[in-house]
Amino acid sequence: MAPPFMDRYEPLRRRTIALVGLMGAGKSSVGRRLASALGLPFRDADSEVEAAAGRSISDIFADLGEAAFRDGERRVISRLLDQPPHVLATGGGAFMNAETRGLIKSKAVSVWLKTDLETLARRVGRKDTRPLLAGKDPLEVLKAQAEVRYPVYAEADITVETGDVAHHVTVEQIIRALLDDLQEPAQ
């Protein structure tokens, strides 16, 4: 028998929850905590792509280019979406691919983690492992990405506006938004 506190989350464990958003939004770190809170497995699309390719994302970008990376990412996400429900952290550009977006929309509930650009720039500026930032100003890259990606991210089923808050606060926001979404009649 499930613990009583888990019972109200049972409806959230019926479909995969796919987190989308710009780099640094917390898709992986928040996703792990969300999965734990809901009693679901966690999958990170970037890690799964690296495992499937046998090399890092930076190496894939450098050796094969972004198009080859996006193709592999689409195939990996398709495979992951065929698995039992879990929390899936997608790469920042994954939802931009129309085929990947269609797969997510048909097999998961998508949640856009929307965070202000200054917070994102501060977060992503701490590491040098992001190929799209190599030798560039993180804020400028994020502004350009937001201009292109925000209209597409807005197609997500749910938008959760996050700030520079503790991960558990964001997890609570996501759970509340998912529960609220279940209460709204389908349109």
N, C-alpha and C positions, 0 to 999 in steps of 0.2 A: 504494500500500500504506500502511495506517495505521501510525503509529509504534507500536513494541511496547508502550509504556505505555498506549496507547489501547485496545489489544485487550481488556483485561479490563473496560473500560467499555462495550464494544460492546452488551451486553445492556441497558444503561441508556439507550441511544439509540433504543430501539424504541417507546417510548411517551412521551407528554408527561408531564412531572413538574410537577404543580401544587402550589405552595407556599401554605399557608393559615396563618392565625394573626392575632393582634391587631395593631393598628397598632404600628409600631416593632419588630416581631419580626425584621425584616431580609429580608422577602420579596423586595423589589426589589434591595437592595444585595448580599445573599447570592446571590440568584437570578442576577444578572449573572455573578458569579464561578463559580457552579455550572455555568452554561451554558458558560462559557469552558473550565472544567476538563473538561467532557464533550464539547466540540466540538459543542454544540447551539446553535441560535438562542435568543435570550431575548425574551420578550414580557411587557410589564407591562400588566395589564388596565386599571389606572387611566389610564395614558397612552393606551391604545387607545380608552377611553371618551371621553377629552378630545378626541382626534383626530376620532372619529366625530361628536361633538356640536359640535365647533368652539368649545368653551368649557371653562373650568376646572371641576373637580369642585366647588369652592366655589361657583361661579356656578350650576352645575346645581342644587345643594342649595338655594341662595338663591332662584332663579327658579322652579324646578319642583318642588322637594321631594325627600325621600329616596326615596319610592316610584318616582318617575320615573327617578331615578338608578339604582336597583336593577334596574328593568326594562331600561334601556339596558345596564347591566353584564351582565345575563344574556344578552342578545342578542349582545353583543361576545364574551363568553366562549364561547358556543356556536360562533360563527364561528371563533374562535381554535382551539378543540378539533378543528375539521375540517381544520386545517392539519397538515402533517407534524410529527413529534415536535419538541418544544422545551421549554424551561423557562418556566413561566408563573407570574408573581407575581400572585396574586389580591388584590383589595381585602379588608380585614379582615372585611367583612360579607358577602362574596360566597357563602361556603360556608354561610351561614345560610339562604339561599334554597333550598328543597327541590328545585326544578327545576334550579337551577345545580349543587347538590351531586350530584344524580343524573347530570347530564351529565359532571361531573368524574369521578365513580366509574366511569362506563361507558367513558370515553375517555382516562383518564389515571391515573397513580398519584399519590395525594395525600399530601403530607408536611406535618404540622402542626409549625411552628416554635414551640415552647412556651418562653417566656422569663418569668422572674419579673417581677411587676408593677412593682416598684420600678425595675428596669432599664428597663423599657418606658416608665415615666413620665418618667424622666430623658431618654431618647432623644426622645420625642415633645414634651417640653417645650421643646426647642431651636428648634422651628419653630412658626409660627402659621398654617400652611396647611391644617390639618385641621379640616373643618367640624364634626365631632362634638365637638371640644374648645373651640370658640369660647366664651371667657369662663368656662370651667370648670376645676376642678382636675383635671389629667390622671390622677392616681392614683385619684381617686374615679370618674371615667369608666371607667377601665380595670377597676377592681374590679367595677363594675356590668356591664360587657361580659363579663368573665370568668365571672361567675355565670351569665349567659345563654348565652354562646357555648362555653364549655369542653365541656359535654356534647355539643354538635354537632361541634366540632372533633375530639373523641375518636373520631368516626366515620371520620377520615382513615385511610388505609391504613397510614401510618407516623407515629410521633411521635418528634421529635428534641428532646430537652431541651437548650436552649442557655442559655448564661449570658452574662455580659458578657465575651465572648472575641473575639479577632480573627476577622474574616470567614473567613479561610482555615481556621481550626479548625472553624467551623460547616460549611463546605463539606465538609471531611473527614468530619465526623460524618454528614452527609446521605448522602454516597457510601457510607460503611460500612454505614449502615442500609439503603440501597437494595440493595446487594450481599447483605447478610444476608437481606433479604426475598425475594430471588430464590432463595436456598438453601432456604427453608422450604417444605415441601409445602403446596399449597393446602388449605384447610380446608373 
